[in-house]
Amino acid sequence: MRLRRLIVDAEPLMAVLGGGLVGSAARTLIGNVLPTTPGAFPVATLMMNLIGSLFLGVYLARRERAATVRWSLQFWAIGVLGSFTTFSAFSLDVVHLLDANRPTPALGYVTASVIGGLLLALTGQRLGSSFR
């Protein structure tokens, strides 16, 4: 009985780990295709965070209306999309832009990330709700 409980308790952790593997691998591939040097506009991070916001909105809207396995939230939302998007890289990119004396692109990046992320999450939620 104790072993069974241990396995059941480990399922969400394993789902996050598996999803994290997928999301971080995708993030690394995109980062390799679109590398950013410190002080340059972080196109790859912006793109990943915006795409991740859209996909999270779609996923959460679809999840509300679909029968899902117990651990799908941990795998998709926390693991895959949590490791694909990143606030720490966003923050570091802003610091690099400011260190390079580029306050206007830094402000544009912050604005595009926050407003764009919110709008795309909302768009994803609406898209996800409209699927039958």
C-alpha positions as CSV (number, residue, x, y, z in Angstrom):
1,M,0.0,0.0,0.0
2,R,2.8,2.4,0.9
3,L,4.6,1.8,-2.5
4,R,1.4,2.4,-4.4
5,R,0.9,5.7,-2.5
6,L,4.5,6.7,-3.3
7,I,4.0,6.0,-7.0
8,V,0.7,8.0,-7.1
9,D,2.4,10.9,-5.3
10,A,5.3,10.9,-7.8
11,E,3.0,11.1,-10.9
12,P,2.7,14.9,-10.8
13,L,6.4,15.3,-10.3
14,M,7.2,12.9,-13.2
15,A,4.7,14.8,-15.4
16,V,6.4,18.1,-14.6
17,L,9.9,16.6,-15.3
18,G,8.8,15.1,-18.6
19,G,7.1,18.3,-19.7
20,G,10.1,20.3,-18.6
21,L,12.3,18.1,-20.8
22,V,10.1,18.8,-23.8
23,G,9.8,22.5,-23.2
24,S,13.4,23.2,-22.4
25,A,14.5,21.2,-25.5
26,A,12.2,23.3,-27.7
27,R,13.5,26.5,-26.1
28,T,17.1,25.5,-26.6
29,L,16.5,24.6,-30.3
30,I,14.8,28.0,-30.9
31,G,17.6,29.8,-29.0
32,N,20.2,28.1,-31.2
33,V,18.3,29.1,-34.4
34,L,17.8,32.7,-33.2
35,P,20.8,33.5,-30.9
36,T,20.8,36.8,-29.1
37,T,24.0,38.6,-28.0
38,P,23.8,40.7,-24.8
39,G,22.5,44.2,-25.6
40,A,20.8,43.1,-28.8
41,F,17.0,42.9,-29.0
42,P,16.0,39.5,-27.6
43,V,13.8,38.3,-30.5
44,A,13.9,34.6,-29.5
45,T,12.9,35.1,-25.9
46,L,10.1,37.5,-26.9
47,M,8.8,35.0,-29.4
48,M,9.0,32.1,-27.0
49,N,7.2,33.9,-24.3
50,L,4.5,35.2,-26.6
51,I,3.9,31.8,-28.2
52,G,3.9,30.2,-24.8
53,S,1.2,32.7,-23.6
54,L,-1.0,31.9,-26.6
55,F,-0.6,28.1,-26.1
56,L,-1.3,28.4,-22.4
57,G,-4.5,30.2,-23.1
58,V,-5.6,27.6,-25.6
59,Y,-4.6,24.7,-23.4
60,L,-6.4,26.1,-20.3
61,A,-9.6,26.9,-22.2
62,R,-9.6,23.4,-23.8
63,R,-8.8,21.7,-20.5
64,E,-11.9,23.2,-19.0
65,R,-14.1,21.5,-21.6
66,A,-12.3,18.2,-22.1
67,A,-11.8,15.1,-20.1
68,T,-8.1,15.1,-19.3
69,V,-5.8,12.8,-17.4
70,R,-4.9,13.7,-13.8
71,W,-1.5,15.0,-14.6
72,S,-2.0,16.9,-17.9
73,L,-1.9,20.3,-16.2
74,Q,1.5,19.4,-14.6
75,F,2.8,18.1,-17.9
76,W,1.6,20.8,-20.4
77,A,1.1,24.0,-18.4
78,I,3.8,23.7,-15.7
79,G,6.3,21.4,-17.4
80,V,6.3,22.1,-21.2
81,L,5.1,25.7,-21.2
82,G,6.7,26.6,-17.9
83,S,10.1,25.6,-19.2
84,F,9.5,26.9,-22.7
85,T,8.8,30.4,-21.5
86,T,10.8,32.2,-18.8
87,F,10.6,35.3,-16.7
88,S,14.3,35.1,-15.7
89,A,15.5,35.2,-19.3
90,F,13.1,38.1,-19.9
91,S,14.5,40.0,-16.8
92,L,18.1,39.3,-17.8
93,D,17.4,40.5,-21.4
94,V,16.0,43.8,-20.0
95,V,19.1,44.2,-17.8
96,H,21.4,43.6,-20.9
97,L,19.5,46.2,-22.9
98,L,19.8,48.7,-20.1
99,D,23.5,47.9,-19.6
100,A,24.1,48.5,-23.4
101,N,22.5,51.9,-22.9
102,R,19.4,51.0,-24.9
103,P,16.5,52.2,-22.8
104,T,14.0,52.6,-25.7
105,P,14.4,49.0,-26.9
106,A,14.2,47.8,-23.2
107,L,11.0,49.7,-22.7
108,G,9.6,48.3,-26.0
109,Y,10.6,44.8,-25.0
110,V,8.9,45.1,-21.6
111,T,5.8,46.5,-23.2
112,A,5.7,43.9,-26.0
113,S,6.3,41.1,-23.5
114,V,3.7,42.1,-20.9
115,I,0.9,43.5,-23.1
116,G,1.6,41.0,-25.9
117,G,1.7,38.1,-23.4
118,L,-1.6,39.1,-21.8
119,L,-3.3,39.7,-25.2
120,L,-2.1,36.4,-26.6
121,A,-3.1,34.5,-23.5
122,L,-6.6,36.0,-23.8
123,T,-6.6,35.3,-27.6
124,G,-5.6,31.7,-26.8
125,Q,-8.3,31.3,-24.3
126,R,-10.9,32.6,-26.7
127,L,-9.6,30.3,-29.5
128,G,-9.5,27.4,-27.2
129,S,-13.1,28.0,-26.1
130,S,-14.3,28.2,-29.7
131,F,-13.0,24.7,-30.7
132,R,-15.7,22.1,-30.6
